[in-house]
């Protein structure tokens, strides 16, 4: 029983990291209608900046976090301006290939700057572990903080989108770019804002990911990036609550199938579930049905 | 549109290649700095009387740039130290040795190019390649040339499949069996858990031989858990299962990058068994910013410990530090031994550099199975015709953040 609780909670924690990263995918997809495959690598850059801020510059944890967020925000905006904006009218395949290119560019730049040797990330979570039932169940501080951070971020984003002018502009752009322009919404600025928010979230995701699993290499972001993309699709890409649900489900599913079926097959099981969900609900759990106009 | 797309793809590829290339060349300065040592070897040769006559040409090969450069550089440096020593003491059968190294970037194709360039130079014996997949590729070429080659550290089973290829290190499966024997004879634990990387041939090979050897050593494997290279971050489930199964020792036959995560997560869930690793664990203390107190008590089976106090190790470590400014790892020691193994076999068969590569190859293949060598990585090392070494494994334990010999 205690083991089940432990598997479940670490699954929720893993899922929370997936969810935070998936938010970036889903927002960018919802608004710019593109898959930003470099998202996972922005996460890695955020983690490196935070690592350097804490260990080389000696900044306190909140400042190092802020530095990572600011750097990633700027990086997100620059990538959007330099690589994606010129392709706004191009077909989606070109944009996809560019995103993959940016992803490799970031990985290789990190390899050049930081080297291939792994760095051990010091935890950014000052909360100690909580023990129940004489140590039979230990919940780490990282688990608790990650879950809390995820809930706060999702609630904050939903509030931002529904109750601020910039959020409303995002909704408008995601529904119809042309109409939004006619209504006086600055589409380019809105898309840049989306990238800024998504990248800042990625840096938080990177810090939480590396706090819980403290090895940092230039490819740290690659696999979580793909898992988070799966989470976004599972929940319904374009939907913020969908990314949250998809992320948490994916994390729990991964841990429980590892625990009770086979640690070798856990990825196969997770991805099979994804296929089944998409067969039944092609738009994902919370995805909107889009009527094809013929 | 199509043109724009292809241009874009081209640009992206060029860009990532650029980045690769320059990251690969990052360790180059150390290489360039090392280049004069080849001249130093040349000077040593000039002092010797046999300088203008025939000389032995030994080639060294490994990744000198790129992600695996740490291994290749160690191998060429270790071999260089052995060759300088041998030259100062009169060479092999009275002939001096010339040494030439080539970079294979841990890539099969480049490994063959490197091998061919060494062959054009006139190589008699090859100390290398360093890593397994280039060793397999070069082995096939060398078999066609019947050139004697000894890999210091290519541990995959297939490395020694060609009849002319021998090795200094244990094969992957041998490490698993030797680990089980070590745990059994030293009575470290009875209930053992294993976590291994099912997507990696190195890790799987060690696990399989460990599992088949364990029952014979009085070990009970209470839990076996896998992970893959796609899910190598979260080990909490696997560790929880080890804890529930009451494992007293957890065997970790994989690389230190993942192992550092396992140790961190085990500590955070108050799980404190003995952790036991293989040679892939070597390097865990060098992970930047890693809290080495987490590795306290970690044991690993490795053929070489730089802090050992025997004369041979002490003088090797001192020479290496004087020449290259770092403490040698087991790859350097393997390469150092490889050169002395060539010396022992060539002396046994009474060979000279004027013989053809193929004649040397035949004679060496026979001679190596008849010799016994005491080296840095084991004493009383012998070889079978299959190319594999037999020697006693050594274990080290991490104490106060440093390796210490475990007895």
Interface residues (C-beta under 8 A of the other chain):
Chain A: X3 X6 X7 X10 X14 X51 X55 X90 X91 X93 X94 X97 X98 X100 X101 X104 X105 X108 X109 X111 X112 X115 X116 X117 X118 X119 X120 X121 X122 X129 X131 X135 X138 X140 X142 X209 X212 X213 X214 X215 X217 X223 X224 X254 X255 X258 X259 X262 X263 X264 X266 X267
Chain B: X1 X4 X5 X8 X9 X11 X12 X13 X15 X16 X19 X20 X22 X23 X26 X67 X70 X198 X225 X226 X227 X228 X230 X231 X233 X234 X236 X237 X238 X240 X241 X244 X257 X258 X260 X261 X264 X265 X268 X269 X270 X286 X287 X288 X289 X290 X291
